Amino acid sequence: MTTLKLLLEVAFRNLFKSWVNLIIGGIIFFATFLVVTGGALLDSIDSSMSRSIIGSLAGHLQVYSDKSKEELALFGGMGGEADVSALDSFTPIKAALEKHPNVQTVVPMGSNGALISSGNTVDLTLARLRDLYRENVDAGETPERRARIDSLKAHVRRLGMLLQADIQKSQALLRAEARDPAEAEALERVQTDAFWADFDRDPFASLEFLENRLAPQAADGDLLYIRYVGTDLESFQKSFDRMQIVDGQAVPPGKRGMLLSKFFYEESLKLKTARRLDLLKEAREAQRLISEDPQMQRWVSENRTQMRELLFQLDPIKAQQATERLQRVLGSQETDLSKLLSTFLDVNDGNFDARYEQFYAQLVPLLELYRIRLGDTLTITAFTRTGYVQNVNVPIYGTYQFNGLEKSPLAGSVNLMDLVSFRELYGYLTEEKRAEIAQLQQKSGVAAVKREEAEEALFGEEAPSTLVAEATPGLINENEQIQSTGAALRKEDLLKRVYSKKEVEDGMVLSAAIILKDPSKLDDTLAELQQSQALKDAKLRVVSWQKAVGLIGQFVLLMKMVLWGIIVILFVVVLAIINNAVMMATLQRVREVGTMRAIGAQRTFILSMILLETVVLGLVFGGAGAALGSGLISYLGQVGIPAVSEELYFFFSGPRLLPFLSPGNFITAFLLVVGVSLFSTLYPAFLATRVSPVTAMQTDE
């Protein structure tokens, strides 16, 4: 203990005695600061991203077919949806997984994508007009309904005029070739008094003409890619506690329906002028100025010049109301609605807040704010896995979001659909179709024949002579209605049907999310499930959330590899610098070391002295670096690091990352610093022990 005390006194005495020590200390200080702050930030991002992925879609674990050609990628892969084999029934999978004591619940899933049309303004107006005429047929005409019909008819006529003016303008600017005569004739006919005078004689024929000849000429509709996940919506909402219904309501249990992502709803289906105003408001809340921000200036310019969508929505009555309201707001006598809108939407930092409120208070009540409204039935057209096109009507019940991920494009790209509709779009043979096919086979007398036996059945000696006749109208009465389960299901309104829990779970899924009771045992549970004989027999593959999301899950791992690569390079440089610095310091202390040896100091004492000096140097400067790093992380943990882009919302699990420190950050930093310091000091310390007293006494200072 006396020797140790003496060595410590010498080490602290020499701590700031040499400028070489200050260089070594500075290097150790910076290296420790980097390891502590970098490790803490990456651990925090890893934790935040895991919360985003686990809480939004993946769960703690995912299970899917081992026959799949590609690995599961819940947020989509580089080339679209991953090629994952279907699992015929979810029920046995759920039963097998829930036997594990750490499995809390299992949620069925399947993802796909399709293109949908949000409809152009003419389409939407004609659809409303058709609904009014149908109400007249069902309930009789009323004065209120007649007034609405006349207003919409005038609006359609005005749309024809606007379309013709736009087409003429574009032809003059672009010097386009002459238009299709049929299109020009349709536009001219829509503007004649005779067409509208005869409209009510056969309104549905007139509407069909407008839908086929006028609506296709309007180019303001959008063809959108919609990504959807089929799931048990009730189970999904209970299992993923970050999910929140924003608008509308949840899909009733057992009903067909869809919940659109609030992010997708706002970005893709909202009136573009309104969406750009929303973006301007968000940018201003982030302390950005229109006068200094080119992107904000572009949004303002687009709103001023792209008013076609607004003008198309306003029928004559609403157009007059909009004109009067804008005149009051602007204090103008201008009667041209286009000019009034352009002036109104020419916002700046001084008038934006007032104009934003006036837009929503004065103009939005006259407009359809969203292309697809909650309560509408959306027709989704998708290619099935076998290559044919399938159409499914799905009611839109509401919008949802994951708390903390409201602005994340990754989390916001997923729309939720009931499993029955998903299976139909996927091309899976549902029970309704299976029953209908069975009834058709029974009525037609068709027998199932194996592919390899088809030629013998058709042309062999035992082929029945009535084989072809069995499919003739003489044997099948085309007017006879099949009284069967298939016919009943075809007649039934499938959108009103309530499916039982058994019907939902007995069908096909592509994967399933596993929610654990104790997430801290994730690795152990994963290993146990992967070794489960029941899952092996079922040809199931179990993966962690990090692997289930594809490339996104490897983001933090990649960042850690980059950080550790930088640290390795840094410490190799540090090792070389410390080694040279200690070598120089040792050479400067040859006389001192020789004197100590002359008065009886052993070589082990000299070796311990130099090594302990390095350890003290590392602890002092490393501690200072760790203290500064922990102070910075503590400060950032209180104020947060803002997500400067929408993508970072997902990785930060919200608008701000709140970093935290763990004991591992300190332990790793000190082990690295002290270890590298000692290793780089070993050779100079060994040289110091070889100095003889005679040589040291003969050396000049």
NUGUMI-691496 format. One line per 4 residues: number of its first residue (from 1); their letters; for each residue z, y, x of C-alpha. Coordinates in Angstrom, 2 decimals. Example, Ala and Ser with C-alpha at 12.3 -4.5 7.8 and 13.67 -1.06 7.14 Angstrom:
1	AS	7.80/-4.50/12.30  7.14/-1.06/13.67
! end
This chain:
1	MTTL	0.00/0.00/0.00  0.74/2.34/2.90  -2.68/1.67/4.38  -4.35/2.22/1.00
5	KLLL	-2.50/5.49/0.53  -3.61/6.62/3.99  -7.23/5.66/3.29  -7.19/7.58/0.00
9	EVAF	-5.80/10.67/1.73  -8.58/10.49/4.32  -11.21/9.95/1.62  -10.09/12.97/-0.44
13	RNLF	-9.73/15.09/2.72  -13.35/14.36/3.67  -14.67/14.69/0.10  -15.98/18.26/0.46
17	KSWV	-15.75/18.52/4.23  -19.41/17.72/4.90  -22.53/19.10/3.25  -23.88/15.55/3.38
21	NLII	-21.19/14.48/0.93  -22.24/17.26/-1.44  -25.84/15.99/-1.39  -24.70/12.44/-2.06
25	GGII	-22.34/13.67/-4.80  -25.09/15.67/-6.49  -27.37/12.64/-6.58  -24.59/10.47/-8.02
29	FFAT	-23.76/13.19/-10.57  -27.36/13.39/-11.85  -27.81/9.60/-11.93  -24.61/9.07/-13.92
33	FLVV	-25.49/11.86/-16.34  -28.91/10.29/-16.93  -27.57/6.80/-17.54  -24.86/7.99/-19.95
37	TGGA	-27.02/10.36/-22.01  -30.18/8.24/-21.95  -28.33/5.06/-22.86  -26.40/6.78/-25.64
41	LLDS	-29.54/8.35/-27.13  -31.48/5.08/-27.09  -28.55/3.15/-28.57  -28.27/5.78/-31.30
45	IDSS	-31.99/5.61/-32.10  -31.81/1.82/-32.11  -28.89/1.90/-34.54  -30.55/4.53/-36.75
49	MSRS	-33.89/2.74/-36.83  -32.22/-0.56/-37.65  -30.50/1.15/-40.61  -33.86/2.49/-41.75
53	IIGS	-35.62/-0.85/-41.55  -32.79/-3.03/-42.84  -31.96/-0.64/-45.66  -35.50/0.10/-46.76
57	LAGH	-37.48/-3.12/-46.79  -36.72/-5.81/-44.23  -33.13/-6.79/-44.84  -31.31/-8.35/-41.90
61	LQVY	-33.65/-11.34/-41.65  -37.04/-12.34/-43.02  -38.40/-15.78/-43.83  -42.08/-16.69/-44.30
65	SDKS	-44.45/-19.63/-43.95  -44.77/-21.27/-40.56  -48.42/-21.96/-41.45  -49.24/-18.25/-41.25
69	KEEL	-52.06/-17.29/-38.91  -50.37/-14.03/-37.95  -46.82/-12.84/-37.57  -45.19/-10.97/-40.43
73	ALFG	-45.59/-7.17/-40.29  -43.83/-5.60/-43.27  -45.06/-2.09/-42.54  -48.61/-3.25/-41.92
77	GMGG	-50.39/-4.22/-38.73  -53.09/-2.59/-36.67  -55.84/-4.15/-38.78  -54.18/-3.93/-42.20
81	EADV	-52.03/-6.52/-43.89  -50.95/-9.50/-41.79  -52.54/-12.85/-42.66  -49.44/-14.61/-43.98
85	SALD	-49.69/-17.88/-45.88  -48.31/-17.97/-49.42  -45.19/-19.92/-50.33  -45.76/-21.75/-53.61
89	SFTP	-42.31/-21.21/-55.10  -39.43/-18.94/-54.26  -36.73/-20.99/-56.03  -36.28/-23.79/-53.43
93	IKAA	-36.41/-21.26/-50.59  -33.65/-19.21/-52.16  -31.53/-22.32/-52.79  -31.89/-23.50/-49.18
97	LEKH	-31.05/-20.11/-47.66  -28.07/-19.35/-49.89  -26.33/-22.52/-48.65  -25.55/-20.67/-45.43
101	PNVQ	-22.07/-19.08/-45.69  -23.21/-15.74/-44.25  -26.19/-15.26/-46.60  -25.32/-12.87/-49.41
105	TVVP	-28.64/-12.69/-51.26  -32.34/-13.44/-50.84  -35.00/-11.08/-52.21  -38.59/-12.32/-52.81
109	MGSN	-41.44/-10.21/-51.43  -45.15/-9.92/-50.87  -47.23/-6.96/-49.65  -50.83/-5.96/-50.19
113	GALI	-53.02/-2.90/-50.58  -55.76/-1.66/-52.89  -57.91/1.37/-53.63  -57.20/3.33/-56.81
117	SSGN	-58.92/6.30/-58.37  -56.69/9.09/-59.56  -59.50/10.26/-61.86  -61.20/13.64/-61.77
121	TVDL	-60.42/16.50/-64.13  -63.29/15.64/-66.47  -62.13/12.02/-66.71  -58.58/13.06/-67.53
125	TLAR	-59.68/15.61/-70.12  -61.99/13.12/-71.83  -59.21/10.52/-71.84  -56.89/12.93/-73.66
129	LRDL	-59.68/13.79/-76.12  -60.36/10.12/-76.81  -56.64/9.52/-77.47  -56.61/12.33/-80.04
133	YREN	-59.60/10.88/-81.88  -57.92/7.46/-81.91  -54.83/9.05/-83.43  -57.06/10.55/-86.12
137	VDAG	-58.44/7.10/-86.88  -54.99/5.50/-87.04  -52.96/8.22/-88.75  -55.42/10.66/-90.23
141	ETPE	-56.27/14.16/-89.08  -53.70/16.95/-89.02  -54.26/20.68/-88.47  -52.27/20.57/-85.22
145	RRAR	-54.32/17.67/-83.88  -57.58/19.34/-84.93  -56.58/22.48/-83.00  -55.91/20.40/-79.89
149	IDSL	-59.23/18.58/-80.28  -61.16/21.85/-80.61  -59.37/23.27/-77.54  -60.24/20.23/-75.44
153	KAHV	-63.85/20.25/-76.62  -64.13/23.88/-75.55  -62.55/22.93/-72.24  -65.11/20.16/-71.64
157	RRLG	-67.92/22.60/-72.42  -66.43/25.08/-69.95  -66.15/22.33/-67.33  -69.86/21.69/-67.73
161	MLLQ	-70.55/25.35/-67.04  -68.30/25.33/-63.95  -69.94/22.16/-62.66  -73.40/23.63/-63.05
165	ADIQ	-72.38/26.84/-61.28  -70.81/24.87/-58.41  -73.85/22.65/-58.01  -76.23/25.62/-57.97
169	KSQA	-74.06/27.37/-55.41  -73.87/24.32/-53.13  -77.63/23.80/-53.36  -78.26/27.41/-52.35
173	LLRA	-75.83/27.22/-49.41  -76.80/23.78/-48.14  -80.48/23.93/-49.12  -80.05/20.59/-50.76
177	EARD	-82.87/18.62/-52.29  -83.56/18.77/-55.98  -81.00/17.03/-58.15  -81.50/13.98/-60.27
181	PAEA	-83.28/15.18/-63.47  -81.00/13.02/-65.59  -77.91/14.78/-64.19  -79.44/18.22/-64.76
185	EALE	-80.43/17.23/-68.31  -76.88/16.04/-69.05  -75.36/19.32/-67.89  -77.82/21.35/-69.93
189	RVQT	-77.24/19.22/-73.03  -73.46/19.65/-72.79  -73.90/23.43/-72.96  -76.02/23.42/-76.14
193	DAFW	-74.55/24.28/-79.54  -76.36/21.32/-81.09  -74.47/18.79/-78.98  -71.08/20.11/-80.02
197	ADFD	-72.12/20.60/-83.64  -72.97/16.88/-83.87  -69.98/15.78/-81.76  -67.68/14.84/-84.65
201	RDPF	-70.30/12.76/-86.44  -69.83/10.04/-83.82  -67.14/11.25/-81.43  -66.77/7.97/-79.53
205	ASLE	-70.51/7.81/-78.77  -70.40/11.43/-77.63  -67.37/10.71/-75.44  -69.15/7.73/-73.91
209	FLEN	-72.09/9.97/-73.02  -69.76/12.48/-71.37  -67.85/9.76/-69.50  -71.04/8.18/-68.16
213	RLAP	-73.20/11.25/-67.54  -70.92/14.25/-67.04  -67.71/12.93/-65.45  -69.44/11.28/-62.43
217	QAAD	-70.78/14.70/-61.40  -67.26/16.06/-60.92  -66.17/15.35/-57.35  -62.55/16.45/-57.53
221	GDLL	-61.18/12.94/-58.05  -59.55/11.04/-55.20  -60.03/7.46/-54.10  -56.64/6.54/-52.72
225	YIRY	-55.34/3.60/-50.73  -52.12/2.37/-52.27  -49.86/-0.07/-50.48  -47.52/-2.04/-52.67
229	VGTD	-44.80/-4.64/-52.30  -44.31/-7.17/-55.05  -40.67/-8.08/-55.56  -37.95/-8.84/-58.05
233	LESF	-37.30/-5.17/-58.78  -33.83/-5.71/-60.21  -32.70/-7.77/-57.23  -34.36/-5.35/-54.79
237	QKSF	-32.48/-2.34/-56.17  -29.15/-4.17/-56.04  -29.70/-5.46/-52.49  -31.03/-2.30/-50.83
241	DRMQ	-28.37/0.31/-51.48  -30.39/3.15/-49.96  -32.90/2.89/-52.79  -32.59/5.62/-55.40
245	IVDG	-34.60/6.31/-58.56  -35.76/9.95/-58.38  -37.87/10.49/-61.50  -38.28/8.39/-64.62
249	QAVP	-36.40/5.12/-64.84  -36.17/1.69/-63.27  -38.54/-1.01/-64.52  -36.67/-2.94/-67.24
253	PGKR	-35.64/-6.44/-66.09  -38.40/-8.96/-66.64  -41.06/-6.36/-67.55  -44.28/-5.64/-65.72
257	GMLL	-44.18/-2.28/-64.03  -44.28/-0.21/-60.90  -42.18/2.35/-59.06  -44.17/4.78/-56.95
261	SKFF	-42.71/6.08/-53.72  -41.70/9.72/-54.19  -43.31/10.55/-50.85  -46.61/8.93/-51.90
265	YEES	-46.41/10.58/-55.33  -45.99/14.03/-53.83  -48.44/13.67/-50.96  -51.28/11.90/-52.76
269	LKLK	-51.03/12.57/-56.48  -49.68/16.10/-56.77  -51.88/19.12/-57.41  -53.06/20.09/-53.93
273	TARR	-52.32/23.79/-54.38  -48.77/23.01/-55.44  -48.31/20.57/-52.57  -49.44/23.15/-50.02
277	LDLL	-46.98/25.67/-51.49  -44.23/23.05/-51.15  -45.16/22.53/-47.51  -45.06/26.27/-46.91
281	KEAR	-41.60/26.45/-48.45  -40.33/23.58/-46.27  -41.78/25.24/-43.17  -40.08/28.54/-44.01
285	EAQR	-36.78/26.74/-44.53  -37.25/25.46/-40.98  -37.42/29.12/-39.83  -41.18/29.11/-39.31
289	LISE	-43.17/32.26/-40.16  -46.59/32.46/-41.78  -47.52/35.34/-39.51  -46.91/33.24/-36.40
293	DPQM	-47.81/29.70/-37.46  -51.52/28.69/-37.50  -50.87/25.64/-39.68  -49.11/27.71/-42.33
297	QRWV	-51.95/30.23/-42.23  -54.41/27.39/-42.80  -52.47/26.24/-45.88  -52.58/29.79/-47.27
301	SENR	-56.33/30.03/-46.60  -57.00/26.68/-48.29  -55.05/27.73/-51.38  -57.02/30.98/-51.63
305	TQMR	-60.41/29.31/-51.31  -59.86/25.93/-52.97  -59.03/26.91/-56.56  -61.54/24.61/-58.23
309	ELLF	-58.86/22.10/-59.17  -56.87/24.82/-60.95  -59.86/26.28/-62.78  -61.03/22.86/-63.96
313	QLDP	-57.69/22.13/-65.58  -57.51/25.28/-67.68  -59.17/25.14/-71.09  -60.20/28.49/-72.65
317	IKAQ	-56.82/29.05/-74.30  -54.85/28.21/-71.17  -57.28/30.18/-69.00  -56.62/33.27/-71.12
321	QATE	-52.86/32.68/-70.87  -53.10/32.29/-67.10  -55.13/35.49/-66.82  -52.58/37.48/-68.82
325	RLQR	-49.64/36.10/-66.83  -51.27/36.81/-63.47  -52.16/40.35/-64.59  -48.48/40.98/-65.39
329	VLGS	-47.27/39.47/-62.11  -49.80/41.32/-59.96  -49.88/44.54/-62.02  -53.66/44.22/-62.16
333	QETD	-56.33/44.81/-64.79  -58.71/42.28/-63.21  -60.15/39.89/-65.81  -61.79/37.39/-63.45
337	LSKL	-59.35/34.45/-63.23  -60.76/33.28/-59.89  -60.08/36.66/-58.27  -56.61/36.84/-59.80
341	LSTF	-55.74/33.39/-58.45  -57.09/34.23/-54.99  -54.99/37.40/-54.86  -51.91/35.63/-56.19
345	LDVN	-52.16/32.78/-53.66  -52.66/35.15/-50.72  -49.00/34.85/-49.74  -47.17/36.20/-46.70
349	DGNF	-43.63/36.18/-45.34  -42.71/39.11/-47.56  -43.88/37.86/-50.95  -43.82/34.08/-50.59
353	DARY	-40.46/33.35/-52.22  -41.31/35.41/-55.30  -44.84/33.97/-55.59  -43.52/30.40/-55.22
357	EQFY	-41.10/30.83/-58.11  -43.76/32.58/-60.22  -46.26/29.78/-59.59  -43.90/27.14/-60.95
361	AQLV	-42.62/29.35/-63.77  -45.90/30.88/-64.94  -48.80/28.62/-63.96  -47.45/25.05/-63.70
365	PLLE	-46.63/24.84/-67.47  -50.37/25.31/-68.07  -51.42/22.63/-65.57  -51.20/18.90/-65.02
369	LYRI	-49.03/18.89/-61.90  -49.76/15.22/-61.08  -52.96/13.19/-61.40  -50.97/10.21/-62.62
373	RLGD	-48.02/10.89/-64.87  -44.94/8.78/-65.26  -45.49/6.53/-68.25  -49.21/6.16/-67.58
377	TLTI	-50.74/2.74/-67.04  -52.43/2.48/-63.66  -55.39/0.15/-63.24  -55.26/-1.40/-59.77
381	TAFT	-58.36/-3.13/-58.44  -57.89/-5.36/-55.44  -59.68/-8.11/-53.58  -57.80/-11.36/-53.90
385	RTGY	-57.23/-13.66/-50.94  -60.16/-15.78/-52.10  -62.51/-12.81/-52.10  -63.10/-11.91/-55.75
389	VQNV	-62.10/-8.67/-57.44  -59.07/-8.63/-59.72  -57.95/-5.83/-62.06  -54.39/-5.47/-63.31
393	NVPI	-52.91/-2.78/-65.55  -49.43/-1.76/-64.40  -47.24/0.84/-66.18  -45.68/3.52/-63.97
397	YGTY	-42.00/3.78/-64.85  -40.80/6.22/-62.22  -40.53/7.23/-58.58  -38.00/6.17/-55.99
401	QFNG	-36.97/6.95/-52.44  -34.69/5.61/-49.72  -31.83/8.03/-49.10  -32.21/9.70/-45.72
405	LEKS	-35.87/8.69/-45.44  -37.32/11.08/-48.03  -39.86/12.54/-45.61  -40.70/9.39/-43.67
409	PLAG	-44.36/8.33/-44.03  -43.45/4.77/-43.00  -40.74/4.29/-45.62  -42.69/6.42/-48.09
413	SVNL	-45.87/4.37/-47.88  -44.40/1.46/-49.83  -44.71/1.34/-53.63  -42.82/-1.33/-55.55
417	MDLV	-44.43/-3.66/-58.11  -43.14/-6.51/-60.22  -43.83/-9.98/-58.83  -45.91/-11.19/-61.79
421	SFRE	-48.44/-8.36/-61.42  -48.46/-8.83/-57.65  -49.28/-12.53/-57.99  -52.14/-11.77/-60.35
425	LYGY	-53.60/-9.17/-57.96  -53.12/-11.55/-55.05  -55.22/-14.13/-56.87  -52.49/-16.69/-57.38
429	LTEE	-52.89/-19.00/-60.38  -50.25/-17.77/-62.84  -48.79/-19.91/-65.61  -50.79/-17.98/-68.22
433	KRAE	-54.06/-18.71/-66.44  -53.06/-22.30/-65.74  -52.33/-22.90/-69.46  -55.56/-21.25/-70.54
437	IAQL	-57.65/-23.30/-68.09  -55.98/-26.50/-69.30  -56.85/-25.69/-72.90  -60.45/-24.88/-71.97
441	QQKS	-60.74/-28.16/-70.10  -59.36/-30.06/-73.07  -61.69/-28.41/-75.57  -64.80/-28.71/-73.41
445	GVAA	-64.16/-32.29/-72.34  -64.53/-31.37/-68.68  -63.00/-33.83/-66.23  -61.80/-32.93/-62.77
449	VKRE	-63.94/-34.56/-60.06  -63.14/-34.63/-56.36  -65.60/-32.88/-54.09  -66.55/-36.07/-52.24
453	EAEE	-67.20/-37.87/-55.56  -69.23/-35.11/-57.22  -72.67/-36.53/-56.35  -71.80/-40.01/-57.62
457	ALFG	-70.36/-38.59/-60.85  -73.48/-36.53/-61.52  -76.29/-38.86/-60.41  -74.78/-42.34/-60.08
461	EEAP	-75.55/-45.34/-62.29  -72.36/-44.87/-64.27  -72.94/-41.18/-64.93  -72.63/-40.61/-68.70
465	STLV	-75.78/-39.61/-70.51  -73.88/-36.98/-72.46  -72.57/-35.27/-69.34  -74.84/-32.26/-69.71
469	AEAT	-74.68/-32.24/-73.48  -70.93/-31.88/-73.40  -71.33/-28.26/-72.36  -73.91/-27.33/-75.03
473	PGLI	-73.19/-25.03/-77.98  -73.69/-28.01/-80.30  -70.52/-29.60/-79.06  -68.50/-26.42/-78.51
477	NENE	-68.31/-24.07/-81.44  -68.38/-20.64/-79.84  -67.00/-19.08/-83.00  -64.04/-21.44/-83.15
481	QIQS	-60.87/-19.79/-81.90  -58.81/-21.97/-79.63  -55.39/-22.42/-81.18  -53.48/-23.01/-77.98
485	TGAA	-50.97/-21.58/-75.57  -53.76/-19.99/-73.55  -55.13/-18.23/-76.62  -51.69/-17.02/-77.59
489	LRKE	-51.09/-15.64/-74.11  -54.50/-13.96/-74.09  -53.76/-12.28/-77.42  -50.27/-11.27/-76.36
493	DLLK	-49.83/-7.84/-74.85  -48.74/-8.89/-71.36  -47.34/-5.43/-70.67  -44.81/-5.90/-73.45
497	RVYS	-43.79/-9.40/-72.47  -40.38/-9.96/-70.89  -40.37/-12.61/-68.17  -37.28/-14.69/-67.57
501	KKEV	-35.53/-14.81/-64.19  -36.76/-18.38/-63.82  -40.39/-17.36/-64.40  -40.10/-14.62/-61.79
505	EDGM	-38.47/-16.80/-59.12  -40.49/-19.98/-59.70  -43.72/-18.36/-58.57  -45.44/-17.58/-55.30
509	VLSA	-44.10/-15.20/-52.63  -45.28/-14.25/-49.15  -41.86/-13.67/-47.61  -38.23/-13.11/-48.49
513	AIIL	-35.61/-10.66/-47.22  -32.21/-12.09/-46.34  -29.16/-9.84/-46.76  -26.11/-10.98/-44.78
517	KDPS	-22.46/-10.75/-45.71  -21.46/-9.96/-42.12  -24.28/-8.19/-40.24  -22.36/-8.45/-36.94
521	KLDD	-23.12/-12.19/-36.97  -26.88/-11.63/-37.30  -27.83/-13.37/-34.06  -25.65/-16.41/-34.79
525	TLAE	-26.94/-16.66/-38.36  -30.54/-16.36/-37.16  -30.07/-19.15/-34.63  -28.40/-21.41/-37.19
529	LQQS	-31.13/-20.86/-39.79  -33.84/-21.47/-37.21  -32.21/-24.81/-36.42  -31.78/-25.73/-40.09
533	QALK	-33.56/-29.01/-40.82  -34.14/-28.01/-44.46  -36.08/-24.91/-43.37  -37.99/-26.88/-40.75
537	DAKL	-39.00/-29.44/-43.40  -40.16/-26.62/-45.66  -42.26/-25.19/-42.79  -40.43/-21.87/-42.86
541	RVVS	-40.12/-19.36/-40.06  -37.02/-17.13/-39.85  -37.16/-13.90/-37.83  -34.95/-10.86/-37.31
545	WQKA	-35.68/-7.49/-38.88  -36.88/-6.20/-35.51  -39.60/-8.82/-35.27  -40.47/-8.75/-38.97
549	VGLI	-41.69/-5.15/-38.88  -44.20/-5.70/-36.08  -44.90/-3.03/-33.48  -42.47/-0.55/-35.03
553	GQFV	-39.55/-2.84/-34.29  -40.49/-2.93/-30.61  -40.39/0.86/-30.28  -36.79/1.10/-29.08
557	LLMK	-37.24/-1.94/-26.82  -40.23/-0.21/-25.24  -38.26/3.02/-24.82  -35.41/1.11/-23.20
561	MVLW	-37.83/-0.53/-20.81  -39.23/2.90/-19.90  -35.72/4.31/-19.39  -34.60/1.40/-17.25
565	GIIV	-37.82/1.60/-15.29  -37.05/5.24/-14.53  -33.47/4.35/-13.65  -34.55/1.54/-11.30
569	ILFV	-36.97/3.85/-9.50  -34.34/6.57/-9.39  -31.67/4.29/-7.94  -34.03/2.90/-5.32
573	VVLA	-34.57/6.47/-4.19  -30.84/7.16/-4.49  -30.06/4.09/-2.39  -32.41/5.25/0.38
577	IINN	-31.07/8.82/0.31  -27.42/7.76/0.32  -28.08/5.28/3.09  -29.70/7.95/5.30
581	AVMM	-27.04/10.52/4.41  -24.15/8.18/5.20  -25.93/7.19/8.41  -26.09/10.85/9.43
585	ATLQ	-22.46/11.41/8.48  -21.41/8.35/10.43  -23.27/9.50/13.56  -21.54/12.88/13.28
589	RVRE	-18.16/11.10/13.21  -18.69/8.83/16.24  -16.06/10.72/18.29  -13.58/10.63/15.39
593	VGTM	-14.14/6.92/14.83  -13.81/6.20/18.56  -10.54/8.11/18.77  -9.16/6.15/15.82
597	RAIG	-10.23/2.92/17.48  -8.56/4.08/20.74  -5.21/4.60/19.06  -5.28/1.15/17.48
601	AQRT	-7.38/1.30/14.29  -8.95/-2.05/13.54  -12.59/-2.49/12.58  -11.56/-3.53/9.05
605	FILS	-9.71/-0.21/8.71  -12.82/1.76/9.73  -14.99/-0.27/7.36  -12.55/0.19/4.49
609	MILL	-12.26/3.93/5.20  -16.00/4.60/5.00  -16.52/2.36/1.98  -13.56/3.90/0.16
613	ETVV	-14.85/7.39/0.87  -18.10/6.44/-0.82  -16.24/4.92/-3.78  -14.13/8.08/-4.20
617	LGLV	-17.26/10.20/-3.89  -18.94/8.09/-6.57  -15.94/8.17/-8.88  -15.44/11.93/-8.60
621	FGGA	-19.05/13.02/-8.96  -19.93/10.11/-11.24  -16.97/10.98/-13.43  -18.15/14.59/-13.57
625	GAAL	-21.66/13.45/-14.55  -20.27/11.08/-17.18  -17.99/13.82/-18.53  -20.89/16.26/-18.84
629	GSGL	-23.07/13.59/-20.45  -20.34/12.59/-22.91  -19.72/16.25/-23.73  -23.41/16.76/-24.45
633	ISYL	-23.59/13.63/-26.62  -20.42/14.66/-28.45  -21.89/18.10/-29.17  -25.18/16.60/-30.34
637	GQVG	-23.22/14.14/-32.47  -21.80/17.11/-34.37  -24.88/19.33/-34.71  -27.48/16.55/-34.63
641	IPAV	-30.97/16.45/-33.16  -33.47/17.59/-35.82  -36.43/15.37/-36.68  -39.25/17.73/-35.75
645	SEEL	-41.90/15.45/-37.25  -42.08/13.26/-40.34  -42.37/10.14/-38.18  -39.02/10.88/-36.54
649	YFFF	-37.32/10.78/-39.96  -37.75/7.03/-39.87  -36.53/6.55/-36.30  -33.59/8.95/-36.87
653	SGPR	-32.82/7.42/-40.30  -32.76/10.90/-41.78  -33.46/14.56/-40.98  -31.16/14.51/-37.94
657	LLPF	-30.12/12.02/-35.28  -26.37/11.98/-34.71  -25.92/10.39/-31.24  -22.77/8.47/-30.39
661	LSPG	-21.17/7.08/-27.25  -20.12/3.51/-26.70  -17.93/2.02/-23.94  -20.96/0.19/-22.65
665	NFIT	-22.63/3.48/-21.69  -19.72/4.39/-19.37  -19.28/0.91/-17.95  -23.00/0.56/-17.18
669	AFLL	-23.13/4.01/-15.56  -20.13/3.46/-13.30  -21.12/-0.05/-12.29  -24.59/1.13/-11.32
673	VVGV	-23.38/4.21/-9.45  -20.55/2.53/-7.56  -22.60/-0.58/-6.85  -25.58/1.34/-5.46
677	SLFS	-23.29/3.64/-3.47  -21.41/0.75/-1.86  -24.57/-1.19/-1.12  -26.21/1.80/0.54
681	TLYP	-23.07/2.43/2.62  -22.62/-1.10/3.96  -24.99/-0.79/6.93  -23.76/2.63/8.15
685	AFLA	-20.16/1.42/7.75  -20.96/-1.71/9.76  -22.45/0.45/12.52  -19.31/2.57/12.56
689	TRVS	-17.18/-0.51/13.24  -19.31/-1.28/16.33  -18.42/2.02/18.02  -16.25/1.39/21.11
693	PVTA	-13.49/3.84/22.16  -15.03/4.32/25.62  -18.43/5.23/24.18  -16.85/7.60/21.67
697	MQTD	-14.75/9.37/24.34  -17.89/9.87/26.49  -19.91/11.38/23.62  -20.26/15.14/23.47
701	E	-19.74/16.87/20.19
! end
